[in-house]
């Protein structure tokens, strides 16, 4: 899985760098209803660009998905994918039910 993810939205006027796919899905689901555009372009970090002298020229990103929240069922698909990525392990992890400070846990 990629080390870094990038999303672009509002016709390219906004971009965010996120650590993983879960963060991308959470962000799109949270900001989507308030965004000026329903289209989000999702990129993953690709191998660095090589300059003519063979040295690394910096980060590059490759488009992996376009999410359009205007399409029927997109929000539900993203929510289902996020739930699958979160899975039961996330519920018992820090902040999950039964953990200290989590819902149902001890303070």
N, C-alpha and C positions, 0 to 999 in steps of 0.2 A: 504494500500500500504506500501511497505517496507520503512524503514527509510533510508537505505543505499543500494546501488547497487554496484556490482563489475563486471568488465569485464576483461577477460583474453584473450590474443591473442598472436600472434607470437609463437605458440606452447607452451604457458605457460610462456614464458620469459618476457612478459610484462603484467602488470595488472594496473587497474585504479579503484578508488573508486569514485562513482558519487552519487549525491543526489536524483535523480529521473529518471523515465523511459524516459522522454524527453531528459535529459542530455545524457543518454545512446545512444539513437537513434541519436542525434546530433553528438556525438563523433564517433560512428561507421561509419556514413555517411561521416564524415570529414576525418577520419584517414584511412578508408578502402582502398582508392586508393593508399595510400603510404605505407601500411603495408606489411610486408614480407609474411604474410599469409592472406587468405580471411576468415578464420574461427574465430569467436568471441564467447566465452562462456559467458553467462550472468547469474549472480547469484543475489539473493536477500538475505538480512539479515534474518536469522532464529533465533528462540529463543536461548539464550545463552546455551552453553554446561554446564551441571551440573556435578560438581566434586563429588567424593564419599562422601564427608562430606556435600553435599547439597548446597554448595556455587556455585556462578556463575563462570565459568571458562573462560569467554571471549566470543567474537563474533564468530558466525559461519554463514556460507552462504550455501544456497541450489541452485543447478543448476536449472534454470527455462527455459532456451532456448539456443539453439546453432544457431547462425546466420552464414550462409556461403554465402558470397557475390558472390561466383562463380556460385551459382544457379540462373537460369533465373528468373527474376522478383523480386529478393530479394531487390534490391535498391529501386525499385518503391514501394514495399510493405512497407518498412521502411519509405520512404518519405511520403506515404499516412497516415501511423499511426502517424507520427510526426505532420503532418498537422491537423489531427483530434484531437490530444492532445492539440495542440496549439490553435485551434479554434478561433472564432471571439473575444473572451474575451482577448486573448493574443494580438490581433491587437490593441485593445483600451487601453491596459495596458501601463506601463512605457516603453518608447522607441518605441511604436507602432505608426502607422500613426495618425496624429492629436494630439499627445501628445507632450509636450515640449521636444525638443531635438530629437524627432523621425522624420521619414520621413514625410514631409508635415506639421510638427508642428512648433511652434514658438521656436526660440533658447533660 
